[in-house]
Amino acid sequence: MMTEGAVHFLRRGTIVAHQVPNPVQTVLDYLRLEEKSRGTKEGCNEGDCGACTIAIGALKNGALVCAPANACILLMGQLEGKELISVDDLASGGSLHPVQQAMVDLHGSQCGFCTPGIVMSLFTLFHSGETPTRQSIEDALAGNLCRCTGYRPIIDAAFMVLHGTLVDHFSKRRHETIAVLQNLRSRGDVFAGDARSFIAVPKSEASLSKLADEHKDAIIVSGATDVGLWITKQMRVLPKLIFTHGVESLHAVKDHGDHLTIGAAATYAEAEEALASLHADVGEVIRRIGSTQVRASGTIGGNIANGSPIGDMPPLLIALGAILILKSVNGERSMPLEDYFLAYGKQDRRPGELVWAIEVPKLQANERFCAFKVSKRLDQDISAVMAAYKFEIRERRILSARIAYGGMAATPKRAGHTEAALANVSLDEAASWQSVIARLSRDYQPISDMRASAEYRLTVAQNLLRKALLETAGETSMRVLALA
């Protein structure tokens, strides 16, 4: 397989072969400083405000999917094999795009700084093919935090254009775009730079493993929703970047009947439907992780690999009993997910080894699950406490429990003392629960930070366990009545 020395992507109907001048060059800097396309704005520069929202076209199972992304933390290496669309591209033939026109007609903009990002979020919803609801529109706009005009005219504009059967110049050339992207996909591995500083986009599992082994000091990048902040906020110099998105097999989400296997490069958007099928609470937690922009780029594997103590997915997956698969040129190994997290900033991953996949068991008939995310803001906020519970039930008693919390310790962590105390607890004797709930203070000694105090975290964790027990007791009771 040949190696390309440039990143190739589709831009305004033309393939661009971009010689990346710096491994950490962002798409926002490329647009504004190099291409001089300045409709896309820089706001927070950390993927929160949405002013820099662009659209990325990519092939998913042969279909063209258009997704929003935060250009400020999207790296140029991530454009390999994709289409880049910015707000500067929407108008055609002297006429505004239907989304832009609706915003004008319904007075959806004031100062206009945030408007390009809002337009691009609605543009991707326009191309989703879904019949919009108020909830889907609000979800699409959850990552656009500045709305000086207010919600109503923006949402009215969304309904005006999204309920129609309008097409745009992107729709008209869809087949041509698919053909170009298919051609780009067939290109070889990308390695731009030299042994000291490079970006690499391997296209096969073997190439990825080989590169990771040869360059054990390289940063492995999936969605860059975390790495992007290392660059824009910490100003870190990252000379070697290996991107995982080019390996198609790592995006796979497979249903094996009794469990799911999620490839490490599968984004939240790609895995959401399968994971949400496990339990409604799983789907709701994922809906509240970041924004549509973040979920389109961020990956399940990345949320695990970075070892963050406040990541939302690890506690949820730990409670479900997930198994983590790691792989290197020396072979493959697996472990319970909770064993991967050793200490703050330290994970059980050997040099050259990669997070490869996550196996998630499905719930059994006698198991009950609950998950809760507590944050200051409902949408697009970091958890103060993330809690997940799985209870094995027999005859209204808890046989065993798996409890995991995020934000309560230096790592995502199970509540071993509390789990043991829950064995044989009756769901009908709520008075007996308090002593069990109090065990959480033995499992966790949280810290205080800007999101919450230690006292608040522990109180919330205890209250959430009580809530989980109450919900489980009620659900089990209703199930018995339904079967009677």
C-alpha positions in Angstrom: 0.0 0.0 0.0 1.5 3.3 -1.0 2.1 6.1 1.5 0.9 9.6 0.8 2.8 12.7 2.1 -0.2 14.9 2.2 -3.7 15.0 3.7 -6.3 14.7 0.9 -9.9 16.0 1.4 -12.7 17.4 -0.8 -13.3 21.1 -0.7 -15.8 22.9 -3.0 -15.8 20.1 -5.5 -12.0 19.8 -5.7 -9.6 17.4 -4.0 -7.1 19.3 -1.9 -3.7 17.7 -1.2 -2.6 19.6 1.9 1.0 19.5 3.1 0.3 20.0 6.8 2.9 22.5 8.0 2.5 21.7 11.7 1.1 18.4 13.2 -1.2 20.4 15.5 -2.7 22.7 12.8 -6.4 23.0 13.4 -9.1 23.3 10.7 -10.1 26.7 12.1 -6.6 28.0 11.6 -6.5 26.5 8.1 -9.8 28.2 7.1 -9.1 31.6 8.6 -5.4 32.0 8.2 -4.4 29.9 5.2 -7.5 29.7 3.1 -8.8 33.2 4.2 -12.3 31.8 4.6 -13.3 33.9 7.6 -17.0 33.2 7.9 -16.2 30.6 10.5 -15.5 32.4 13.8 -13.2 31.7 16.8 -15.0 31.9 20.1 -14.0 29.8 23.1 -11.3 27.8 21.2 -12.1 24.7 23.2 -15.1 23.1 21.5 -17.9 24.5 23.7 -19.4 27.7 22.2 -20.1 26.4 18.6 -19.2 29.6 16.8 -16.6 27.7 14.8 -19.0 24.9 13.7 -18.3 23.4 10.3 -19.7 20.4 8.5 -17.8 17.3 7.6 -19.0 14.9 4.9 -17.9 11.3 5.2 -18.9 7.9 4.0 -20.6 5.6 6.5 -21.6 2.1 5.1 -21.6 3.6 1.6 -23.8 6.5 2.4 -22.8 10.1 2.6 -23.2 11.5 6.2 -22.9 15.2 7.0 -22.0 15.9 10.6 -21.1 19.1 12.5 -17.7 19.6 14.1 -15.9 22.2 16.1 -13.2 23.5 13.8 -11.2 24.9 16.7 -10.3 21.5 18.0 -10.5 19.5 14.8 -7.0 18.8 13.4 -6.1 18.8 9.8 -5.2 15.1 9.9 -8.8 14.3 10.7 -9.9 15.6 7.3 -8.2 12.8 5.4 -10.7 11.2 3.0 -13.5 13.6 4.0 -15.3 16.7 2.7 -14.9 20.0 4.4 -17.9 22.5 4.3 -17.8 25.9 5.9 -20.5 28.6 6.1 -18.7 30.4 3.3 -19.8 27.6 0.9 -23.5 27.6 1.5 -24.8 30.5 -0.7 -24.9 29.6 -4.4 -25.7 31.6 -7.6 -26.1 34.8 -5.7 -28.8 33.3 -3.4 -28.5 32.4 0.3 -28.9 28.8 1.4 -32.4 28.0 2.6 -31.1 27.8 6.2 -29.5 31.2 5.9 -32.6 32.7 4.3 -34.8 31.4 7.0 -32.6 32.9 9.7 -32.8 36.3 7.8 -36.6 36.1 7.3 -37.3 35.3 10.9 -34.8 37.6 12.4 -32.6 34.9 13.9 -29.5 37.0 14.3 -28.3 40.1 16.0 -24.6 40.7 16.3 -24.0 37.7 14.0 -20.8 36.4 15.6 -22.5 33.1 16.7 -24.8 32.9 13.7 -22.4 31.1 11.3 -22.1 28.2 13.8 -25.9 28.1 14.3 -26.4 28.0 10.6 -23.9 25.1 10.2 -25.6 23.1 12.9 -29.0 23.6 11.2 -27.3 22.8 7.8 -26.2 19.4 9.1 -29.7 18.8 10.5 -31.1 19.8 7.1 -29.0 17.0 5.5 -29.8 14.4 8.1 -32.9 13.4 6.3 -34.8 13.2 9.6 -38.2 14.7 10.2 -37.4 17.4 12.8 -39.0 17.8 16.2 -38.5 20.5 18.6 -36.4 18.1 20.7 -34.2 17.2 17.7 -33.7 20.9 16.8 -32.8 21.7 20.4 -30.4 18.8 20.5 -28.8 20.0 17.3 -28.3 23.5 18.7 -27.2 22.4 22.2 -23.6 23.0 21.2 -24.2 26.6 20.1 -24.2 28.4 23.4 -24.3 32.0 22.3 -27.9 32.9 21.1 -28.3 36.6 21.6 -31.5 36.7 19.6 -33.2 34.1 21.9 -34.4 30.6 21.1 -37.7 31.2 19.5 -36.7 32.9 16.2 -33.9 30.4 15.7 -36.1 27.4 16.3 -38.9 29.0 14.1 -36.3 29.3 11.3 -35.3 25.7 11.8 -38.9 24.5 11.5 -39.5 26.7 8.4 -36.7 25.2 6.4 -36.6 21.7 7.8 -40.2 20.9 7.3 -40.0 21.5 3.6 -38.7 19.4 0.7 -36.0 21.8 -0.4 -32.8 20.7 -1.9 -29.5 22.6 -2.2 -26.5 22.4 -4.4 -24.9 19.9 -2.1 -27.9 17.5 -2.5 -27.7 17.9 -6.2 -24.1 16.7 -6.4 -24.4 14.0 -3.7 -23.6 11.1 -6.2 -20.5 12.9 -7.4 -19.4 13.6 -3.8 -19.8 9.9 -2.9 -17.7 8.9 -5.9 -14.9 11.2 -5.0 -14.9 10.1 -1.3 -14.8 6.5 -2.4 -11.8 7.2 -4.5 -10.1 9.0 -1.6 -10.8 6.1 0.7 -8.9 3.8 -1.6 -5.7 5.8 -1.2 -2.9 4.5 0.9 -1.6 5.3 4.3 -0.8 8.9 5.0 2.6 9.8 6.6 3.4 13.5 6.3 6.7 14.7 7.9 9.7 12.8 9.1 10.7 10.5 12.0 10.9 13.4 14.4 7.7 15.2 13.6 4.7 13.9 11.6 1.1 13.2 11.2 0.1 9.7 10.2 -3.3 8.3 9.1 -2.9 4.6 8.7 -5.7 2.8 6.7 -5.3 -0.7 8.1 -5.1 -2.4 11.5 -1.6 -3.7 10.7 -0.3 -0.2 9.7 -1.8 1.3 12.8 -0.2 -1.3 15.1 3.1 -1.1 13.4 3.3 2.7 13.6 2.3 2.7 17.3 5.0 0.2 18.0 7.7 2.1 16.0 6.7 5.5 17.6 5.8 4.7 21.2 6.0 8.4 22.1 3.4 9.4 19.5 0.0 10.7 20.6 -2.9 8.5 19.4 -5.7 10.7 18.2 -9.3 9.6 17.6 -11.7 12.5 17.9 -9.3 15.1 19.4 -12.1 16.4 21.6 -9.6 16.1 24.5 -6.2 16.4 22.6 -7.5 19.5 20.9 -7.6 21.3 24.2 -4.0 20.2 24.9 -3.2 22.2 21.9 -5.4 25.3 22.2 -5.4 25.7 26.0 -2.2 24.0 27.3 -0.2 25.1 24.2 1.5 21.7 24.2 3.9 20.8 21.5 2.9 17.4 20.0 5.3 16.5 17.2 4.0 13.0 16.5 0.3 12.3 15.9 -1.2 9.0 14.8 -4.9 9.2 13.8 -7.2 6.2 14.1 -10.1 7.3 12.0 -8.7 5.8 8.8 -9.0 2.2 10.0 -12.6 1.3 9.0 -12.8 -1.8 11.2 -12.2 0.2 14.3 -15.5 2.0 13.7 -17.5 -1.2 13.7 -20.4 -1.6 16.2 -21.4 -5.3 16.3 -24.3 -7.0 18.0 -23.5 -10.6 19.0 -26.8 -11.4 20.6 -25.7 -11.4 24.2 -23.2 -8.5 24.0 -22.1 -5.6 21.8 -18.6 -5.0 20.5 -17.7 -1.3 20.0 -14.6 -0.5 18.0 -12.3 2.0 19.7 -12.6 4.6 16.9 -16.5 4.4 16.8 -17.8 7.9 17.6 -20.6 8.5 20.1 -22.9 9.2 17.1 -21.9 5.8 15.5 -22.4 3.8 18.7 -25.3 5.7 20.2 -28.2 3.6 18.7 -26.6 0.3 19.7 -25.7 1.4 23.2 -29.1 3.1 23.7 -30.7 -0.3 22.9 -29.2 -1.7 26.1 -31.2 0.7 28.3 -33.0 4.0 28.1 -30.7 5.5 30.7 -27.6 4.7 28.5 -29.2 6.6 25.6 -30.0 9.6 27.8 -26.5 9.8 29.2 -25.0 9.7 25.7 -27.5 12.4 24.5 -26.1 14.7 27.2 -22.4 14.0 26.5 -20.9 17.2 25.0 -22.9 18.4 22.0 -23.8 17.1 18.6 -20.5 18.4 17.4 -18.6 16.6 20.1 -20.5 13.3 19.7 -19.9 13.3 16.0 -16.1 13.5 16.6 -15.5 12.1 20.0 -15.0 8.3 20.4 -16.0 5.7 23.0 -12.4 4.4 23.0 -10.9 7.8 23.4 -13.1 8.5 26.4 -11.6 5.4 28.0 -8.0 5.7 26.7 -7.4 9.2 28.2 -8.2 7.9 31.7 -10.2 10.9 32.8 -11.8 10.5 36.2 -14.8 12.6 35.0 -15.5 10.8 31.7 -19.1 9.8 31.4 -18.8 6.5 29.6 -16.4 4.5 31.8 -18.7 4.4 35.0 -21.6 3.4 32.8 -19.6 0.7 31.0 -18.0 -0.5 34.2 -21.5 -1.0 35.8 -22.6 -3.0 32.8 -19.6 -5.3 33.1 -17.7 -4.2 30.0 -14.5 -5.9 28.9 -11.7 -3.8 27.4 -9.6 -5.2 24.6 -6.1 -3.9 24.0 -3.9 -4.8 21.0 -0.3 -4.3 19.9 2.1 -6.0 17.4 2.8 -8.5 20.2 -0.8 -9.6 20.5 -4.1 -9.0 22.2 -5.2 -9.0 25.8 -8.4 -8.2 27.6 -9.4 -7.1 31.1 -12.4 -5.9 33.0 -12.7 -2.2 32.2 -12.3 -1.1 35.8 -8.9 -2.7 36.0 -7.6 -0.5 33.2 -7.6 2.6 35.5 -4.7 2.3 37.9 -4.3 5.8 39.4 -4.8 9.4 38.3 -3.2 9.8 34.9 -2.0 6.2 34.9 -3.6 3.3 33.0 -2.7 -0.3 32.3 -1.6 0.2 28.8 1.8 -0.9 27.7 4.1 1.1 25.3 2.9 0.6 21.8 -0.4 -0.9 22.9 -3.7 0.5 21.8 -7.3 0.5 23.1 -8.9 -1.6 20.5 -12.5 -2.5 21.4 -15.0 -2.7 24.2 -17.3 -5.7 24.8 -20.5 -4.7 26.6 -22.8 -7.4 27.9 -26.5 -7.0 27.5 -28.8 -7.0 30.5 -30.3 -10.3 31.6 -34.0 -10.7 32.5 -33.3 -10.6 36.2 -31.0 -7.5 36.0 -31.9 -3.9 36.5 -29.9 -0.9 35.5 -29.9 2.9 36.3 -27.6 5.7 35.3 -27.6 9.4 36.3 -25.5 12.3 35.2 -25.5 15.3 37.5 -24.1 18.6 36.2 -24.7 22.3 36.6 -26.1 22.6 33.1 -28.4 20.0 31.5 -26.7 20.0 28.1 -23.0 20.0 27.2 -21.5 20.1 30.6 -19.0 18.1 32.6 -20.4 15.9 35.3 -20.0 16.8 38.9 -21.1 13.2 39.6 -21.7 10.4 37.1 -23.4 7.3 38.6 -24.3 3.9 37.2 -25.8 0.8 38.9 -26.7 -2.8 37.9 -28.6 -5.0 40.3 -29.2 -8.7 39.9 -32.6 -9.4 41.5 -34.3 -12.6 42.7 -37.6 -12.6 44.6 -37.4 -8.9 45.5 -33.9 -9.2 46.9 -30.6 -8.0 45.5 -28.3 -11.0 44.8 -25.4 -8.8 43.6 -24.6 -5.3 42.5 -22.2 -3.4 40.3 -21.9 0.3 41.2 -19.5 2.7 39.5 -19.1 6.5 39.9 -17.2 9.1 38.0 -16.1 12.4 39.6 -15.8 10.8 43.0 -12.1 9.6 42.9 -8.9 9.9 40.9 -10.3 7.3 38.5 -13.7 5.9 37.5 -14.2 3.5 40.4 -16.4 0.7 41.6 -18.0 0.9 45.1 -16.7 -2.4 46.5 -17.8 -2.0 50.1 -21.3 -0.8 49.1 -21.7 -3.6 46.6 -20.9 -6.2 49.2 -23.3 -4.6 51.7 -26.1 -4.7 49.1 -26.0 -8.5 48.9 -29.4 -10.0 50.0 -30.9 -6.6 50.7 -34.7 -6.6 50.3 -36.2 -4.1 47.9 -39.3 -4.0 50.2 -37.4 -2.9 53.3 -36.3 0.7 52.5 -35.5 1.3 56.2 -32.6 -1.1 55.8 -31.0 0.8 52.9 -29.6 3.7 54.9 -26.7 1.7 56.5 -25.8 0.4 53.0 -25.9 3.8 51.4 -23.7 5.1 54.2 -21.0 2.6 53.0 -20.3 4.9 50.1 -18.2 7.1 52.4 -15.8 4.1 52.7 -15.6 3.7 49.0 -15.0 7.3 48.0 -13.3 10.4 49.4 -14.0 13.0 46.7 -12.3 16.3 46.3 -13.6 19.8 46.0 -13.2 21.7 42.8 -15.0 24.3 40.6 -17.7 21.9 39.7 -18.7 20.7 43.2 -17.5 20.4 46.8 -16.5 17.1 48.3 -19.5 17.2 50.7 -21.9 17.9 47.8 -20.5 15.0 45.7 -20.8 12.5 48.5 -24.3 13.6 49.4 -25.4 13.4 45.7 -23.8 10.0 45.3 -25.7 8.7 48.3 -29.0 10.2 47.1 -28.5 8.8 43.6 -28.0 5.3 45.1 -31.3 5.7 47.0 -33.0 6.9 43.8 -31.6 3.8 42.0 -33.0 1.5 44.7 -36.4 3.2 44.7 -36.6 3.0 40.9 -35.6 -0.7 41.0 -38.0 -1.5 43.7 -40.8 0.1 41.8 -39.9 -1.3 38.5 -39.6 -4.8 39.9 -42.9 -4.5 41.6 -44.7 -3.4 38.5 -43.0 -6.2 36.5 -44.4 -8.8 39.1 -47.9 -7.3 38.7 -47.6 -7.4 34.9 -46.7 -11.1 35.0 -49.3 -12.0 37.5 
